[in-house]
């Protein structure tokens, strides 16, 4: 009842607004807090988002800034917007269009914890007041601009309350304010009177534009203005597609192929793939997608045609096959022309069966200071050069990842269908750079890796030093870098999630090997981050396969522990498969050049575990059980047929220890079928055994396929003498 009385009073008040603008211009009210006002700007009258919006909209609109710093949406908050003068000014303005961006200050502990139950009601009341003044007003409510982790209350509550408020705005306020909300149709007139603008997404990957972690600078305000302009006008720049769609692309077989893009709001989009046709309508934010029925790898060439508002995009020479993303750091980026036997492999490379999409960095992370132009490119997520799908030739194969090439060549030979390889590896990069920001923000351990990462000892000192050298000429204290946590997810991974694929291959870890325990925690987070990103976009079930390379061998002390940790992940993460490379290492060179065995070992794992080629041995001997008896440890292996020494000599580099854990080299190692019996005269009751436990190892246990056993360490139960666990 009180609400109805209040609205009636407002209606009466509205009738007295004789000074409301009647000059024929469309009145736009920007209602909000300090972000709307332009707080921290030297001249908000020129650089705040409302002022920039006025420029974009032109003379037919009158845009006014009704932002007030510190304001809350909650009426019982510490500074309610409805009690500020700008509120009554906004009502007096009687807007035709209203943009509401409130909620950031409601994350204050004085507000959301106490009055969260009133947030939706208070928001609806604010909307009702605007409708009471002008029943025809069109209203946009905003998903809030970001609050980044350096905000002083981030971990103490702001992070959690921020996302709760975002959810309330999108999933409670919007449906109640616009019950007629439906999928976009072919006319803007059918859009609801209350719509949603997402101001979070365009700034969430630009922390460099929020110098105090809350308020966008003028460049950030321009991004907001552009976003609001597109929402008001429906102008999203017309038809466009993600960069991954080009001629010669490979479509993942046996999966529904999702095609997505942008168009002007509510525009009709006609899409044709072969004989299949789809018609969609772009949503208010310009996004659209459609899904085609799964296609078989039938050898046919397809054309994808997308048409909207008279613009036609056509992509030709498309084939159906298997698509894999190949990522990591320099050993994945290592080009075929740099690898062993390069001339032989390059000569053999041309193939109609393998197609590549090679994302090369504009600037490499070598030891020099980047020029200003490249610093700007990195900040603006313009880190990769333009790429296109290409059929494999000697020229593009030479510059392509050697590991990825050999992986794809073996798959193509075995499957006899086209193979598509997307590569976006970056030398020296960290694991955390490939994990999405929200995952890092909410992870109880990894959230701390976001803080001052170039001074953070969770990040390897070499990585911090190299990044600092690259950016030393930047005047922006928040300068971005590809080693920065979340950066490569935002620039290299997220843009690809619109594209269906079979799985991932990964070769990385060298830049995280200083902290085995941290990587042990982080690697499953990486795998889950990628799988969720594709599943969210593609709406697929099941885990995408993740094949990865165990670090090679080199004289770096932590690497035996690191390799064993990687081995254990192949056992405890579903659909994760590891390729051993320690036999191809080098004592001083982190980039061993013999890449063919590494790529083919990844392919073996994929062929056996993903494609069901049971006759393909996926890897070398894998320990599955162990028992101590009569002064010796007997280890049972899988994939052990033909187990022997690779070089025909004695099996070497097994070590045993008692319960205490002082290791002695095994002086007797005997192969017995699929078992290895190990003992040392120095250890009467062995309860621990390890193999290849050297940074640079010459361990030589292989199976009949010549595939090496991994570094491993096993601990047996004191009472039973059997394996405790892996």
VOPAZA-267742 format. One record per residue: x, y negated, z negated of N, C-alpha, C in turn. Coordinates in steps of 0.02 Angstrom, whole numbers, plus 50000, padded with zeros to 5 digits. Each point is the difference from the previous one (the first is absolute). Example, Ala and Ser with C-alpha at 12.3 -4.5 7.8 and 13.67 -1.06 7.14 Angstrom:
BEGIN
506605028449610499554994150000500454994050000499824994750036500424994149997499614994549963
END
This chain:
BEGIN
500425006050000499584994050000500434993750000500535000149958500444994249996500324998650067500175005550035500314999150065499514996850049499365002049999499504997150045499894992649985499984998349935499914992949981500594995950026500605002849990500604996550022499994998850076499785004950038499974999250072499484994850019499435000049964499484995050014500274992949989500374999249946500304993449986500494998150056500365004850023500474998550054499644997950064499445003350013499614998250059499764992849995499784998249940499784993149990500594995250009500575002249973500604995950007500194999250074499925005350037500194999850071499594994950038499384999349982499574995450036500214992849990500394998749947500214993149987500674998450030500305004850036500674998950026499974996050065499794993749993499924995850059500674998350032500555000649958500654998150026500355005950033499675005950005500315005750034500134998250073500545002750026500204998250068499475002150051499814995350042499535001550054500274997450066500665000050005500324997150059500065005050057499665005649996500005004850054500575005049996500474998949955500555004749993499805005949956500315005550012499885005949958500434999349938499685000049941500344998949937500275006649972500655000049986500355006049974500274998449931499775003649950500244999049931500485005649982500614998349982500495004949976500014999849925499695004949969499905000349928500525004849971500354997849948500495004649973500424997049945500585003149990500444998049946500624996550029500575001049968500614996450020500245002150070499875006150021500215002150066499624996050053499354998849988499614995850045500244992849998500124997649940500224993049991500664998750035500455004849999500674999050028500514998549947499895002849942500474999049944500705002250020500504996249979500725000650015500184996850067499514997950040500174996650062500174992749986500484997450036500184993049992499434995350022499645002150051499464995950026499405004550018499605002049950499445004550014499514997350051499954993350004499534997150049500185001850071500625001950011500215001950068500155007450007500205003349946500245006950008499575005249965499514998149960499565005049969499615003650055499755005949984499655003750052499384996350026499604996449958499434996350028500224994750050500564996749986500224994850047500235003050066500335005849997500205003350061499405002950037499505002249962499395002650031499644994550039500014993949973499694994350035500324999050069500665000550002500354999250064499805005550049499945006149975499825005650044499294999450025499544997949958499294999850019499844993950044500354994649990499914994150042499454995449977499834995250042499584994449982499275001849989499795005850023499305001949989499865002549929500535000549961499935002549932500274994749952499715000149940500274995949946500175004849942500645000749988500245004749949500214996149939499755002149942500204996749937500285005149951500494997649964500365004249952499694999049931499665005149974499714999849933500375004949954500665000550010500405004249956500174996549936500035003949945500184997249935500465005049965500604997749984500505004449971499765002949934500145006549992499855003349937499295002349991499584998950050499285001549992499875007550001499515002049960499775006949999499315000550032499865005750028499335001450023499545001149940500265003349949499605001449941499784993649965499364999649985499734994049967500224999549927500215005549971500274999949932500765000350000500294999450058500734999950005500294993849968500674999750000500324994549965499944993450038499855000350065499894993850038499515001550057499365000449984499515002050051499954994950057499995002650059499934995650059499364996149997499475003049976499344996850000499974994149951500514999149958500014994349954500474994550024500285000850059500464995050027499624995350046500274993950007499684995150042499985002250073500505003750021500015002250070499405004450016499735003349949499425004350011499394995850019499884994749961499434995750017500134996350066500634998450013500164996850064499855004850058500165006349991499875004950053499265000750012499605000049947499275000450008499744993750035500274994349981499774993850032500184999950074500525003350018500215000450070499515004150042499615004349966499505004250033500305003550062500475004349990500365002950057499565004450044500195000150063499715004950046500375006649997500664999549987500435005849992500384999349935500055005349962500374999749937500485005949996500624998549980500525005149990500155000249926499885005649968500115000649928500615004549987500504997049970500595003949981500134998849926499705004249959500064999749928500135007049973500295000249941500125006449967500715000849975500484996450029500705000849979500094998349927499714994549978500084997949930499595004249952499535003750028499625004549956500415005949977500615001050029500455005249977500354998149935499904994049978500284997849935499715004249944500405002049950499745004249945499434996749961499924993450006499444996649967499345001350036500045002650061499415000150043499755007150014500325003450046499745006450024499895005149945500475001049953499885005049948499374998749959499824993649993499434998249957499344999550038500034997650061499374998250035499925003450068500365005450010499975003350065499295002050020499595001749951499325002350015499564994550029500234993849994499614994450025500254997450067500545003050025500324997450061499525000250060499695005650011499565000750059499414995349995499704999749941499434995549990500194992750011500584998149973500224993150008500164998450073500285004850036500164998950070499354999250041499525004249986499364999650036499654993449985500064997649938499694993649982500324994350039500665000350008500344994850039499755000150073499935005950027499745000650068499294997350004499595001649950499314997649999499964992449998500464996849964499984992749997500134997050068500465002950036500154997550067499405001050046499675005749994499415001350040499434995449982499974998349935499464995549979500084993150030500624997750006500134993550031499865000250075500195005550031499915000750072499835007450014499375001650008499805007050010500335003350061500244995950046500315002850061500765000549995500264998649942500735000049993500275007050014500565000150037500375006350009500595000149952500075005549966500495000549946500495005650014500644998549989500515005250002500315000649930499995005949973500355001249937500665003550016500514998549963500675002050019500295005349954500285005250032500475004149963500604995649986500235000049939500474995049975500705000850030500344994350006500705000150019500405003849947500595002450017500365004549954500274996549937500095004149949500424998349943500575005050000500614997650007500575004650006500305001749932500425005050001500225003249937500404995549955500314994750026500394995649956499564995449958499365000050012499554996149957500095002349927500024995349954500215001749932499525004649964499375000550024499535004549966499855006250043500405001250051499835005250049499895006849966500495002549965499955006749972499585000249937499894994349969499615000049937499254999850012499794999950062499285000250013499794996950066500344994850021499794996550061499965004650060500515004350008500005004750057499355004150001499815002849944499425004449997499354996150008499954994349966499394996150003499914996950069500564998250032499964997350068499645004850046500205006350000499695004950045499295001849979499854999649935499315001149978499554994350026500264993950000499614994450025499925000550076500545002050035499935001150072499455005050015499995005449963499505005150010499304997349987499934996049946499344997149984499764995350055500454996050028499814995450053499755003850061500375005050020499865003550062499435005049993499965003549945499535005649995499414998849954499984994249966499424998449959499694993450021500414994750001499734993550018499745000050071500415002350047499814999650070499365003950016499935006349979499375003550016499384996849970500084997149940499434996849968499844993350031500514996450022499894993450030499775000650072500175005550033499825001050070499715006950009499415001349972499725006850005499855002050072499974995150045499875001650070500645001850037500565000349965500645001450032499975006750037500164999750064500015005950042500624999850043500125005450036500555000050048499894994550050500554997150022499964994550049499645002350063499574995750025499645001550062500284995650055499624999350054500274996550057499854992649999499814997349943499854992949996500214997349933500304994149998500204997049936499384998349959499434999150033499404998349963499795005549952500225006150013499805005649958500475001049941500524996049995500435000549942499644997149939500145002649941499654997649940500204992949981499594997049959500144993149978500584999849951500145005549967500595000449956500475005350027500614998150012500505004550028500635000049958500445004550015500625000849964500594997950043500454996149970500644998550032500555003149957500455003650032500565003049964500604995450004500134996349945500584995749997500605003649969499895006049975500545003749969500455003350053499695003450048500385003950048500524996050039499834994050027500504996550040500594997249960499934999849933500554997349959500335005349956499715005949996500255005149954500705002450020500174999450064500675001950022500454993950009499814994349971500404993950007500154996949932500325003549955500164997049935500464994050006500354999450057500444994350010499624993550007499345000350010499604993950008499664997849936500105003749946499704998249936500574999349950500324994249999500624999249963499915000849925499404998649974499875001149929499575006249990499955004150052499675006649999499244999649995499734993950006499284999049996499744995250053500374994750012499754994750044500355000150068499635001050054500314999850066500294993150016500574999950031500294993850021499644997550063500204994450030499644997650060499955005150056500525004050010499965005150053499485005349981499985001849936499495004649978499314997150005499934993549986499364996650006499775000050073500474999450046499825000250071499735006950018500285005349971499755006750013499295000749973499874997249942499325000149973499534996250047500214994250021499584995950045499855003850065500505003350027499895003950061499495005549989500055003349942499555005549984499284997449991499934994549966499334997149990499724997550066500424996950040499784997650066499725005850041500355005650001499765005750039499345002649972499924999849934499375002349970499424995450019500124993550000499474995350015499815000250074500495000250042499884999450072499925006850035500235005349967500005006550033500575000850049500434995050005500565000150047500605003549968500125006150021500585003849975500535000950055499964995750050500505000350052499825004750057499405002649999499805004450054500275007149991499935003950052500185007049997500765000949993500205004149952500705001749992500055007049970500585003150009500125006849976500665000249962500065004749953500655000949967500555001550050500614998249983500565000750046500145007250020499805004849959500135007050013499635002650062499474996550022499645002050060500354997150061500295004350041500324997850062499915005550052500204998450061500045005350051500465005549974499905006050025500435005849987499945002949929499514997749963499965002549931499775007349997500145003149943499805006849987499455000049948499445003250016499445000649954500075006749963499904999749934500045006149960499435004850019500185006050019499505004950021499605002649940499415002650014499585003649952499794995749940500084993550005499754995549949499584994750034499484997749966499624994550027500464994050008500004997050060500464994450013499654993549985500224996649947499724993649981500344994450038499604995950033500254994150035499744994049962500454995449984499794994149961500314993850030499724994349981500264993750025499634994149970500084994350031499674993849980499624997150060499474996349984499624996450051499654994349963499684995750036499614994849967499415003149964499784996649948499485002849957499395002150040499775006149987499405002850029500045001250075500594999150028500085001250072499915007450015499695001350058499935006950023500675002350027500195006049979500635002950023499855006750033500185000650062499895006350036500675003550009500025006349980500635003750000499885006550039500485001650043499955006250038500675003549999499985006449984500585004350001499835006150041500295000550060499805005450045499264999550015499635005349987499285000150013499604997849939500324999249944499644997949939499934992449999499404997849980499864992849996499724998449931500194994149975499744997649937499844992650006499484997849964499854992949995499964998249926500384995049981500024997749931499894992449999499864997449941499944992849990500494997949945500384994950014500484997649951499634997549938500285001049943499714997649938500134992549993499754997149946500094992849990500734998149998500435004549975500714998349996500385001850064499635002150051500305001450064500255007150010500005004049948500265006850007499485004650031500245004950036499575005150028500405006450008499655005550001500335006450013499495004950026500245004950037499575005350024500425006450002499665005649997500355006449997499775004450057500505002850034499865004550056500065007349977499645004250034500035007149985500715002650010500205005049961500685002750008500135002450071500624998950022500215002050066500525005649996500015004150050500495005350004500614997650041500575003149986500594998550040499955003950065499624997150046499815003650062500434998050060500514995849988500434998050055499734994350041499404997749986499704994650038500294993249979499964995250045500174993149983499354996049992499974996249948499404996249984500134992550005499454996350007500034992749997499524997849945500244995549958499584996949948499844992950022499354998650004499774993350021499594996949944500164993849982499654996449947499784993350030499354998449992499734994050031499574996249950500084993449998499584995749958500034992950025499424996850005499944993050020500394998550064499975004650047500324998950065500745001750003500295001649943500715001949999500055007650001500455002650042500095007250008500725001849985500105004749955500665002849986500005007250025500515001750038500035006750028500685003149985499995006049973500615003649983500015006650040500535000850040500025005450048500515005349981499965005650037500485005449993500045002649928499435000949971499965002649931499955007650002500365003349955499975007249996499815002149929499795006249993499805002749935500515005149978500214999549938500505004749974500074999449925500624999949976500144999649929500394993649986499804996449948500314993649983500305000349930500634998049994500354999949936500314993249989499984997749938500354993949979500675002049971500534996850025500695001549979500284993849965500165000649936500174994049962500555001549950500264994749969500525000749951500534994650007500635001849984500524995050005500495001950055500644998549993500465000050057500105006950031499985005449961500095006550030499425002050045499424997249988499455000950047500064995150059500244994149985500094994950053500585001750046500475004149978500605001650037499835002450071500254996450049499785001150069500355005950032499675002850050500265005850035500694998550030500094993950025500644998350030500574999549949499824999849935500514999749947500165007049973499615004950019500045006649969500495004650037500155005549968500435005150029499715002550066500445001250048499805002550066499484995550033500094993549992499514995250025499905000750075500545000450037499945000150073499605006050024500105005749968499645006150019499264999249988499834997549940499294999449982499654994650040500344994550013499694994650039499865002450071500455003850028499905002650067499405004750003499905003849946499445004749998499354996949977500014993749980499434997049966499384998750043500074997750063499394998250036499475005549998499404998149981499475005049991499324996750005499555003250035499314997650002499615002049938500305004549961499645002749942500104995949937500534995949998500144996049940499924992650017499614996649959499914992850008500174996649934500284994150004500254996849939499724992949995499904998049938499814993149983500534997849949500484996250023500604998549961499974993049972499914999449935499954993549967500694998049974500344995850038500674997949983499984993349962500394999349947500024993549965500284994450044499764994149988500284994250034500704998449973500095001349936500634998449968500185005949954500645001950003500235005749960500274997649933500035004649953500214998349933500755001049991500384997950050500725000149995500234994649951500645000049984500264995749948500144992950026499474996350012500084993050020499374996149981500074993550000499434995649983499574998950061499365001349994499554999250057499894992750015499934998250064499834993150019499284998449982499854993649999499344997749979499445003150040500095000650066499485002850042499805007049977500505004149984499855006949979499705000149930500204995649956499694999549934499264998550006499824995650045499304998350011499635006050029500305003450048499695006050029499855005249947500465001049955499915005049947499424997949956499984993849980499454997649957499325000850034499994998950064499365000150037499835006950027500345005149973499875007050020500125001150075500454996250026500205000750070500675003450003500075005349960500655003249991500185004750057499505003350029500135004750053499914996850069500425002050046499914997850069499375003150029499714996850051499435003150034500195006850028499555004849995500135006850023499435002450044500135005250038499475003150040500165007450006499485003950011500105007150012500375001050066500495004549999500395001350060500115007550008499965002350063500215006850013500765000449992500245005649977500705000749982500444999950062500484995550001500504999650052500685000349967500525000750040500685000049972500154993549964499744994550029500154993449971499674999049932499335001249996499684998849936500155005549949500175006050024500205005349953500664998149967500454997050036500664998149973499924995349940499514995750003499894995149946499515002449947499735005950009499505002649953500335004049945499645000949945500245003949944500225007050022500615002049983500255006650019499615005549964499884999049934499635005049962499305000750029499664994450012499325000350026499995003150069500494998350042500025002850067500055007649998500465002749961500095007249998499395003549968499694996749953499375002549972499475000550054499904994650037499494999950051500145004650058500645000550020500185004450056499855007249983500155002149938499865006949981499255001349996499624995249974499275000949999499725000650070500234995650045499755000150069500155006650033500615002649988500195006450030499585005749972499854999849936499645005549968499254999650012499724994049997499274999250006499784999350073500454997950042499854999050071499424995050011500004994849960499534994550007500374993549988499724994350018500334993649988500114998749925500564996949985500174998149932500114992449999499664996649954500094992849991500374998649935500534996150004500424998449943500004992549989499804997949941500034992949980500564999449950500484995650013500584999249954500044992849977500054999249934500104993249972500505000149942500535003950006500515000549948500424993649998500244998349939500404994049990500605001949957500604998550023500605001749964500034996949930500195004149951500114997649932499384999149958499425001250028499394998249965499855004649941499584997649956499825003549939499335003550007499895004949958499355003450000499444995349981500124995849950499474995649976499774995050053500434998650050499804995550054499455003050043499925006649998499505003450042499365001749961499944997949937499415001549960499554993849999499345001050004499554994350003499994996149935499864993650005500064995449943499525001849944499395001650016499525001449946500215006149959500255005050034500255005949964500564998049952500474995950024500544997749957499744995949942499524995750014499734995649947499685004049943499675005550017499635003749949500395006049972500565001650029500385005649973500364997849936499925003949946500284997949935500754999549999500355003550045500734999650004500224995250055499725000850059500254996450058499794992750002499524998149960499814992949999500614995749983500455002649960500584996049980500524999150055499955004150052500484999350055499834993950043499404997249992499794994150037500324993649972500245000249939500234993949967500724998450018500104994150029500684997550014500435005650028499765003050054500295006350023500744999350019500214994150019500714999250019500464999149939499705000049940500385000149937499795005949956499625004550028499685005349961500425006450005500235002749942500435005950004499635006450016499344999750010499655005750029500175000850074500274994750029500205000050070500765000750003500255004350044500715001350006500394993550011500574999349966500374993750004500234998450071500185005250039500194998750070499424996950038499405002649989499414997550034499874992749982500054998549936499894993149978500524995350029500635002450001500534995850026499934998650074499835005250038499924999150072499424995450016499445000949966499424995750012500164992849983500354999049944500184993249980500464996750052500445003950029500444997350052499594998150061499545004250020499594998550060499604993749992499764998549940499544994449990500334993949968500654999949996500334994749962499904993050029499824999550063499894993450030499274997749993499585004249972499294998149993499914995049943499574995150012499834995149949499385002049961499695005650020499405002349967500195005149946499884998449936500185004749947499625006650004499465000250039499615006150009500105003050070500594998750029500165002750065499905007650002499685002350053499885007250008500615003650029500005006649993500555004150027499735007150008500225003750052499735006850010500145004849943500494998549956500125004449943499524998549942499634994750005499554997949946499445005049990499825001549938499445004549988499384997950039499695004850034499374999350038500104996850069500574997050014500074996350063499915004450061500335005650002499965004250060499335003750005499685001149944499315002650006499574994950036500074993749981499584994850029500154998650073500645000850020500194998250068500055006150046500155005849973500155005850042499505005749993499685000649942499565005749988499264998050008499784995149964499294998050002499764998550070500394996650043499764998850068499885006350041500285005649979499925006250037499425004349975499714998349944499505004449969499365000550041499924995550048499435000550045500085005750051500595002850002500175004750054500055007149971499575004750022500035006849974500655003550019500265003949953500615003850014499985006649961500495004350016500025006649968500354999849933500554996249996500385000049938500604995450003500445000849950500584995649992500645004049996500554997250026500665002449983500384994249969500425001549951500294994949956500725001849984500444995250010500715001049982500224993749964500005000349934500164994249959500195002449930500334995849963500185001649931500694997549982500414998750051500684997749986500004993649959499524995650013499974993649964499635000449934499815006049980499685001049935500365005349959500565002550026500335005849968500344998249935500044993649982500314998249936499575002049940499355001050011499545001349945499565005950019500235006049984499655006150020499315000349968499964998149937499365000549965499484995250029500224994150019499544995250029499745002550068500455002550041499785002650065499555006149991500165004149951499595005849984499284997949987499934994449966499334997349985499704996750062500434996750039499754995750054499805003950063500365005450015499875003450063499285002550006499715003349950499305001950007499534994050009500184994449970499604993950008500024997750073500595000350031500064998350071499565004550042500055006549990499615004750040499264998749993499784998949938499294998749988499784993450030500434994949997499844993550028499865000650075500425003550036499895000750072499395004250015499925005549966499435004350014499344996349987499974996349946499394996249986499884994650052500534996850023499934994750050499695002750064500215005850023499715002950061499315002849986499915003349944499345002849986499484994649992500184994349971499534994549992499784997350067500464999650048499844997250066499665005250044500255006249997499765005150047499425004249972499884999449935499475003949967500105007550013500625002249992500165007050011500085003549933499935006550002500095004149940500685003350003500255001849941500635003749998500604995450000500565002849982500624996249995500395000550065500214994250026500435000150059500685003049981500275004550041500645003149984500564994849996500455001249953500564995449988500645004250000500384999550054500635003750006500584995149988500475002049959500544995349983500675003449998500534996050007500685002550000500304999149931500265005549973500394999549939500654996350015500234995949954500624996450013500575004850015500444997750042500585004050019500505000149943500625001750015500515000049949500524994750015500234996849947500504994650004500284999349929500584997149994500314999349934499694994349960499375001049982499654995449956499715004149942500204998549939499895004749944499285002149986499524995650013499315001749981499655004650050500325001350057499635003350054499815007249987500385004149963499745006849986499344999849961499964995749950499384999349962499444997650046500174995350045499504997250045499745005450047500455003950029499795005250046499555005249965500175001849939499605004949964499314997249985499974993749982499364996749988499575000250063500314998650057499635000350063499745007050014500415005049986499795007050009499375001549960499984997749938499435001549957499364996850027500064994350033499394996950028499715004150056500415003850035499725004350052499595005649970500085001249935499625005249966499384997349966500014993749979499454997649958499544995050034500164997850061499544995650037499705004050058499355000250003499675003950052500184997450070500115004650046500134998450070500604995450009500505001049957500644996450005500545005150014500414998850051500485004950023500684996750011500525003449976500674996949999500475003550048500424996050033500545002650042500674998649965500415005149993500654999449968500514997450050500434995349978500514997250045500694999849968500075002949940500634999449963500595003150037499875005050043500555003150037500254995650058499654994650014500194995650054500274993349975500174999849936500234993849971500734998450015500224994549971500694997650009500224997249932500625001349981500214997849932499974992549989500084996150052500024992749990499524996150044499675003250047499554996550047499285001749984499614995049983499305001149983499575001550062500304999250058499645001250063500335005950038499895006249978500255005650040499684999950069500395001650050499774999050069499665006050031500035005849968499695006050030499265000149982499604996650041499304999049984499545005450030500245003750050499575004950031499755005349951500435003149959499755004949952499504997149951500094993749981499554996849952499304999250030499974997250061499354999250033499665006750012500395005050020499705006550014499795003749937500334998749944499785003049937499334996949977499934993550013499344997049987499475003150045500185001250063499525003050047499835007149979500485003749974499865006849976499474999849944500084995349955499514999549945499314998450028499974995550048499364998250030499705005950038500405003350040499755005650040499725005649955500365001549947499795005549956499404998049957500054994249968499514998249948499404996150027500104996250053499464995850027499655003450059500405003250042499735002950062499925007649996500195003049945499865007149990500445004750040500594997950019500475004550035500355004349947499695005649983500275004249946500685002950017500145000950065500645003050019500584995149994499844993649993500534994949992500204999749927500635001349985500244999549932500064992649982499664997749948499964992849988500634996949970500395004049963500564997149964500475005649977500524998049966500475004949974499735003549938500435004149967499785003749941499764995449944499425001749972499704996049946499945004449938500294997949943499945004149940499295000049973499755006049984499315000549974499975003249931500525003649980500025003049933500725001549982500115001049936500685001649977499945003849934500505004449986500005003949939500725001249979500124999449935500655001349971500015006949969500505003950018500065006849973500725002450006500265002749947500665003050000500544995350025499964993849976500524995150015499974996950069499455001150037499944997250067499304997150009499944995350045499354997250018499845002350071499415002950008499775002150066499464995150024500124996950057499554995050027499665003050061499334999650002499625002450057499804994150044500085001050066499884994550047499445001950049499644994850023499595000550060500404997750060499755001650060500344998150062500735002549999500095006149976500675002549986500235005550048499625001650051500225005250046500674998250031500465004849996500664999050029500444995349960499854999249936500374995349958500755001850000500424994850008500725001150005500364993449990500665000450006500414993949999500044997150071499904993550005499974996950066500645000950039500574999949966500645000350034500335006949997499625005049977500265006849997500475001349942500104995249957500445000949942499585002049939500294999449941499635001449939499494994549987499445002049969499514995049978500324995849945499954993450007500344995849952499544994749969500244997349946499714994249965499365001749962499955006149975499535001649946500364998949934499624997649951500264999049933499505002649949500245002649944499565002549948500204997049933499525000149954500114997349933499585003849951500204999549937499595002849946499454995149984499675001249944499474995449978500264993049989500624999549978500294993549984500064995750062500195003150056499994996250062500684997850026500545003149977500664998650028500115004850058500064997450060500005004250060500715002450018500015006150025500625003050025499875002750070500504999450044499915002850067499885007549996499535002350040499875007250004500615003450031500245005349968500565003750030499775006250036499345001349997499725005450040499324997850026499915000250065499374998550032499865005550051499445003349990499855005750043499294999350028499945001050065499344999950033499725007050000499385000649979499655006549997499314999050032499965000650066499374998950035499794992849995499424998749968499764993149991500204997249932500505003149969500234997749935500744998550001500204995549955500704998549989500155001149926500515003949986500205001649931500634996049985499974996249945500534995249984500245001249929500654999949989500275000849933500684996549994500204998849938500654997249984500275003349938500625001750001500315003249941500014995349940499924993650011500004995149946499334999149966499475003150028499334999149973499705006949989499955002149936499765006749985499245000650007499654994749983499265000150003499764994150042500065000450066499824994250042499244998750000499834993749988499304997950000499884994050045500524997750033499934994550046500425001650062499754998250057500375000950062499864994150046500514997850034499904994750049500435001450061499804996850054500325001450064500104993450038500584999550031500174994150041499964993649960500215000449938499934994449954500614995450002500144997550060500544995350011499734994450043500224993849990499764994650043500125001550074500625001650016500145002650067500135007449993499595004150030500035007249988500175003950063500395005349990500155004750055499655006749988499464999849961499615006149987499795003150066499955006750001499945003450064499475005550003499525000149955499485005150001499474998250053499905004550048499504999050053499615006450009499444999550038499645006050020500205001950071499675005150026500185002550066499914994950056499604994849989499914994750049500534994649995500465000949952500514995049990499774993949962499425000549968499724994449962500255000149929500254994449974500345000049935499514999849941500235002849945499644999449936500124993049972499524997649964500054993449968500425000349937500294994349982500244999149932499445001749952500165003849947499485001449950500325001349932499594999349949500195001549931499425003549967500135005849969499485003949968500185001249927499494999949958500105001249928499555005849979500295004949965499645006049980499804999649927499475003649984499755000249931500475004049956500154997449941500465003349954499755006849979499365000649987499735006349974499885005250054499744997950058499835004950052500545000850053500444995050004500515000250052499734998850069499384997650006499704998750064499924992450011499864998350062499984993050019499454996349961500184994349969499504996049965499534996850049500274996050043499614996550051500494996950048499734997050053500434996650047500084992749981
END
